[in-house]
Amino acid sequence: MKSPPFSYIRAESLEQAFDLIDQYGEEARILAGGQSLMATLNMRLSTPKILIDINKIGGMDQIKLDNDKIVVGALARHTKVANSSDIKKYAPLVSKALPHIAHQAIRNRGTFGGSIAFADPAAELPAVSLALEASFVLQSRNGIRTLPAKDFFLGLFDTALKKDEIIIAIEIPIIKDDENYSFMELSRRQGDYAIIGIAAQGNIKSGIFSNMRLAYFGAGDRPLIAQNAINILEGERHTAEVIKAVEESLSLDLDPMDDLNGPASMKMHLARVITSRTLAEISA
Ligand SMILES: Cc1cc2nc3c(=O)[nH]c(=O)nc-3n(C[C@H](O)[C@H](O)[C@H](O)COP(=O)(O)OP(=O)(O)OC[C@H]3O[C@@H](n4cnc5c(N)ncnc54)[C@H](O)[C@@H]3O)c2cc1C
């Protein structure tokens, strides 16, 4: 299917983008990499009258170290983030997740900010952002606010982003010396959206877990933190009893849906499998 007709304007600055948002309101959509938006237009799931292309706004694709955090511009494309030596060193969980996003051609266009704004519950970066306790920098004509990832994802493709806001950057705390991380996903083929996945990071000192973050994708209507599992792990070692208790607790936190990949019960089983593998990897 082809998209319905729409107009297109390329904004040269944030100011111009905000002017256009004011002018067109609900009829406008921000265009970043276009890798999700164009598909939704072609399937006629969205029928905006105008696309506001933000790709030429200067400086929004930079990756910069800023004291104890790494700041990724919203327009940084997946390939650029994957190739960044700073990301590999200071946010290795992101590097580990990126090759699982779609295929190279899509990673060459898709952006970090676009993935966060689109908020697909099966996408990797929203869950990675939760596990890293990242924050999103949101700008409108009225100013800038910074929202933690945990407060951003509200439901199925639903976020706290206001109609007049643009995601400017993603702020990621850099990994600490005593932290370890792991990332796993199960999909039918490399590059497919995940059936289920986990992004995890936390402290592991003398074999004891603390401040763990277990974030799941494909496990509900949004990326989810398994808080009950995290509470069980706090101050514990990796033992068969602890892992069993964690696995059992997942049904309290995760809420997978039946879909073409299989029933919710299968996904819950797979969530337990990848959780125990992830915790074994983190504590090894
Ligand atoms: C075949 C295929 C397979 C894919 N597989 C995967 C996968 O396995 N995992 C995965 O995570 N993704 C996958 N994707 C999606 C891909 O990662 C996209 O890059 C991403 O979801 C959206 O980024 P984008 O820059 O292309 O955003 P766009 O498509 O341009 O925009 C998406 C939405 O976000 C809004 N938006 C974009 N940027 C901003 C911003 N800075 N501020 C405010 N709103 C904004 C747009 O208005 C739009 O509503 C796949 C896509 C395709 C086509």
The ligand as an SDF file (V2000), in Angstrom:
LIG
                    3D

 53 58  0  0  0  0  0  0  0  0999 V2000
   11.9170   -3.7850    8.5130 C   0  0  0  0  0  0  0  0  0  0  0  0
   12.1990   -3.0530    9.8120 C   0  0  0  0  0  0  0  0  0  0  0  0
   12.6730   -3.7700   10.8850 C   0  0  0  0  0  0  0  0  0  0  0  0
   12.9450   -3.1270   12.0930 C   0  0  0  0  0  0  0  0  0  0  0  0
   13.3970   -3.8690   13.1340 N   0  0  0  0  0  0  0  0  0  0  0  0
   13.6570   -3.2590   14.3100 C   0  0  0  0  0  0  0  0  0  0  0  0
   14.1370   -3.9900   15.4350 C   0  0  0  0  0  0  0  0  0  0  0  0
   14.3730   -5.1990   15.3680 O   0  0  0  0  0  0  0  0  0  0  0  0
   14.3230   -3.3100   16.6040 N   0  0  0  0  0  0  0  0  0  0  0  0
   14.0830   -1.9610   16.7120 C   0  0  0  0  0  0  0  0  0  0  0  0
   14.2650   -1.4030   17.7840 O   0  0  0  0  0  0  0  0  0  0  0  0
   13.6590   -1.2530   15.6680 N   0  0  0  0  0  0  0  0  0  0  0  0
   13.4320   -1.8460   14.4730 C   0  0  0  0  0  0  0  0  0  0  0  0
   13.0000   -1.0920   13.4260 N   0  0  0  0  0  0  0  0  0  0  0  0
   12.7440    0.3510   13.6350 C   0  0  0  0  0  0  0  0  0  0  0  0
   14.0320    1.1820   13.5540 C   0  0  0  0  0  0  0  0  0  0  0  0
   14.8640    0.9080   14.6480 O   0  0  0  0  0  0  0  0  0  0  0  0
   13.7290    2.6850   13.5490 C   0  0  0  0  0  0  0  0  0  0  0  0
   14.9220    3.3140   13.3100 O   0  0  0  0  0  0  0  0  0  0  0  0
   13.1690    3.3130   14.8170 C   0  0  0  0  0  0  0  0  0  0  0  0
   12.1070    2.6470   15.3730 O   0  0  0  0  0  0  0  0  0  0  0  0
   12.6100    4.7080   14.5320 C   0  0  0  0  0  0  0  0  0  0  0  0
   13.6520    5.5610   14.3050 O   0  0  0  0  0  0  0  0  0  0  0  0
   13.5900    6.5790   13.1040 P   0  0  0  0  0  0  0  0  0  0  0  0
   14.7050    7.5310   13.3230 O   0  0  0  0  0  0  0  0  0  0  0  0
   13.5630    5.8400   11.8210 O   0  0  0  0  0  0  0  0  0  0  0  0
   12.2190    7.3470   13.4060 O   0  0  0  0  0  0  0  0  0  0  0  0
   11.0390    7.7960   12.4180 P   0  0  0  0  0  0  0  0  0  0  0  0
   10.5130    6.6100   11.6790 O   0  0  0  0  0  0  0  0  0  0  0  0
   11.4550    8.9660   11.6160 O   0  0  0  0  0  0  0  0  0  0  0  0
    9.9730    8.2900   13.5070 O   0  0  0  0  0  0  0  0  0  0  0  0
    9.3080    7.3740   14.3550 C   0  0  0  0  0  0  0  0  0  0  0  0
    8.3470    8.1470   15.2560 C   0  0  0  0  0  0  0  0  0  0  0  0
    9.0690    8.9060   16.2110 O   0  0  0  0  0  0  0  0  0  0  0  0
    8.8230   10.3290   16.0520 C   0  0  0  0  0  0  0  0  0  0  0  0
   10.1230   10.9620   16.2350 N   0  0  0  0  0  0  0  0  0  0  0  0
   11.3000   10.6020   15.6320 C   0  0  0  0  0  0  0  0  0  0  0  0
   12.3220   11.3170   16.1090 N   0  0  0  0  0  0  0  0  0  0  0  0
   11.8060   12.1510   17.0480 C   0  0  0  0  0  0  0  0  0  0  0  0
   12.3740   13.1320   17.9110 C   0  0  0  0  0  0  0  0  0  0  0  0
   13.6920   13.3870   17.9400 N   0  0  0  0  0  0  0  0  0  0  0  0
   11.5490   13.7980   18.7520 N   0  0  0  0  0  0  0  0  0  0  0  0
   10.2140   13.5390   18.7630 C   0  0  0  0  0  0  0  0  0  0  0  0
    9.6100   12.6140   17.9700 N   0  0  0  0  0  0  0  0  0  0  0  0
   10.4070   11.9260   17.1190 C   0  0  0  0  0  0  0  0  0  0  0  0
    8.2350   10.4770   14.6550 C   0  0  0  0  0  0  0  0  0  0  0  0
    7.3700   11.5890   14.5670 O   0  0  0  0  0  0  0  0  0  0  0  0
    7.4890    9.1640   14.5000 C   0  0  0  0  0  0  0  0  0  0  0  0
    6.2310    9.2520   15.1500 O   0  0  0  0  0  0  0  0  0  0  0  0
   12.7390   -1.7200   12.2090 C   0  0  0  0  0  0  0  0  0  0  0  0
   12.2790   -0.9870   11.0980 C   0  0  0  0  0  0  0  0  0  0  0  0
   12.0190   -1.6350    9.9110 C   0  0  0  0  0  0  0  0  0  0  0  0
   11.5340   -0.8270    8.7370 C   0  0  0  0  0  0  0  0  0  0  0  0
  1  2  1  0
  2  3  1  0
  2 52  2  0
  3  4  2  0
  4  5  1  0
  4 50  1  0
  5  6  2  0
  6  7  1  0
  6 13  1  0
  7  8  2  0
  7  9  1  0
  9 10  1  0
 10 11  2  0
 10 12  1  0
 12 13  2  0
 13 14  1  0
 14 15  1  0
 14 50  1  0
 15 16  1  0
 16 17  1  0
 16 18  1  0
 18 19  1  0
 18 20  1  0
 20 21  1  0
 20 22  1  0
 22 23  1  0
 23 24  1  0
 24 25  2  0
 24 26  1  0
 24 27  1  0
 27 28  1  0
 28 29  2  0
 28 30  1  0
 28 31  1  0
 31 32  1  0
 32 33  1  0
 33 34  1  0
 33 48  1  0
 34 35  1  0
 35 36  1  0
 35 46  1  0
 36 37  1  0
 36 45  1  0
 37 38  2  0
 38 39  1  0
 39 40  1  0
 39 45  2  0
 40 41  1  0
 40 42  2  0
 42 43  1  0
 43 44  2  0
 44 45  1  0
 46 47  1  0
 46 48  1  0
 48 49  1  0
 50 51  2  0
 51 52  1  0
 52 53  1  0
M  END
$$$$
